[in-house]
């Protein structure tokens, strides 16, 4: 079936793969029974590949809530998004809700609307939380941000509902329970930083540490033992290159547009790890 080019990410997300997708596509297997993506993020690969059967997951509960609301409550979400204002005063009021007791009284639609609004209006689209799980990116001061991207939200809603898509909010290992041969997994975890200043672990409260990287590698070994194909993105940090040295490693050039430090944006080498030949 022809790909619907109108289906695309509705959020800008740290580590997003939109500009790398053509490179990643070269390594997709020809046949996939069920597509798994345990680190969903902005969903660029999912929306490009558009599998008919998929299990998608992310550890960020607010993000997964937003996907579920788009799937189940699209009209209410669009109406709520129309209420938002692009002013500094209003932005900091909405941003500060997660520091107040009334935050727990927001319903799922209001929480999804808040996340999309903050993503569209915060500085450089950087979703970042502090150690208490509070959103802390400053106001972007953009002239005309597309807060209510109604068309994209509707085509994403249509895709999620017209296909067999399960949306989960688990740890990445739990999300792959019961996986069978013939399935395909694309891993896009928080990258191992090449230097301490380039870490992007701020978009889940608990971060993603070196033990998690090792746990992910062990999961890949288990998948390989079951004959399940996987493709994994990560940085070209020496630790990662050594960790996956027994697999096929491809180097790709990526441009990073989201970084809190302007000098940290630009072209860097990333890797793709796979356990199969095309």
URGIKA-V429304 format. One record per pair of residues at least 4 apart in sequence whose C-alpha atoms are under 7 Angstrom apart, sorted by the first residue. I is the first residue (numbers start at 1). J is the second residue. Records with the same first field share a line. If there is no record, write none. Layout:
I: J + J
This chain:
6: 155
7: 47 + 152 + 155 + 156
8: 44 + 47 + 152
9: 42 + 43 + 44 + 47
10: 152 + 153
11: 42 + 116 + 119
12: 42 + 119 + 125
13: 41 + 42 + 125 + 126 + 127
14: 126 + 258
16: 42 + 44
17: 21 + 44 + 45
18: 44
20: 24 + 254
21: 25 + 45
22: 26
29: 278
32: 182 + 183 + 184
33: 182 + 183
34: 53 + 54 + 183 + 184
35: 51 + 53 + 54 + 55 + 183 + 184 + 185
36: 54 + 55 + 56 + 184 + 185 + 186
37: 55 + 56 + 57 + 185 + 186 + 187
38: 56 + 57 + 58 + 172 + 175 + 187
39: 57 + 58 + 187 + 188 + 189
40: 56 + 57 + 58
41: 58
43: 47
44: 48
45: 49
46: 50
52: 163 + 164
53: 163 + 164 + 165
54: 164 + 165 + 166
55: 165 + 166 + 167
56: 166 + 167 + 168
57: 167 + 168 + 169 + 170 + 175
58: 64 + 168 + 169 + 170
59: 169 + 170 + 171 + 204
60: 64 + 204
61: 65 + 169
62: 66
63: 67
64: 68 + 169
65: 69 + 108 + 112
66: 70 + 112
67: 71
68: 72
69: 73 + 74 + 108 + 109 + 112
70: 74 + 153 + 157
71: 157 + 160 + 161
73: 77
74: 78 + 157
75: 79
76: 80
77: 81 + 109 + 113
78: 82 + 148 + 150
80: 110 + 113
81: 113 + 147 + 148
82: 148
85: 90
86: 91
87: 91
88: 92 + 139
89: 93
90: 94
91: 95 + 139
92: 96
93: 97
94: 114
95: 135
97: 103
98: 103 + 134
99: 134
106: 110 + 111
107: 111
108: 112
109: 113
110: 114
111: 115
112: 116
113: 117
114: 118
115: 119
116: 120
117: 121 + 147
118: 122
119: 125 + 126 + 127
120: 125 + 145 + 146 + 147
121: 139 + 140 + 142 + 145
122: 126 + 137 + 138 + 139 + 140
123: 137 + 138 + 139 + 140
124: 140 + 258
126: 137 + 258
127: 137 + 203
128: 135 + 136 + 137 + 202 + 203
129: 133 + 134 + 135 + 136 + 202 + 203 + 205
130: 134 + 135 + 136
131: 205
133: 205
149: 153
150: 154
151: 155
152: 156
153: 157
154: 158
155: 159
156: 160
157: 161
158: 162
159: 163
160: 165
168: 175
170: 174 + 175
171: 175
172: 176
173: 177
179: 183
180: 228
181: 226 + 227 + 228
182: 228
183: 228 + 229
184: 228 + 229 + 230
185: 229 + 230 + 231
186: 230 + 231 + 232
187: 231 + 232 + 233
188: 232 + 233 + 234
190: 200 + 201 + 208
191: 234 + 235
192: 234 + 235 + 237
193: 198 + 199 + 237
194: 198 + 237
201: 207 + 208
202: 207
208: 212
209: 213
210: 214
211: 215
212: 216
213: 217
214: 218
215: 219
216: 220
217: 221
218: 222
219: 223
220: 224
221: 225
222: 226
223: 227 + 228
224: 228 + 229 + 275
229: 275 + 276
230: 274 + 275
231: 272 + 273 + 274
232: 272 + 273 + 274
233: 271 + 272 + 273
234: 270 + 271 + 272
235: 269 + 270 + 271
236: 240 + 241 + 269 + 270 + 271
237: 241
238: 242
239: 243
240: 244
241: 245
247: 273 + 274 + 275
248: 273 + 274 + 275
249: 271 + 272 + 273 + 274
250: 271 + 272 + 273
251: 269 + 270 + 271 + 272
252: 269 + 270 + 271
253: 267 + 268 + 269 + 270
254: 267 + 268 + 269 + 270
255: 266 + 267 + 268
256: 265 + 266 + 267
257: 265 + 266
258: 265
259: 264 + 265
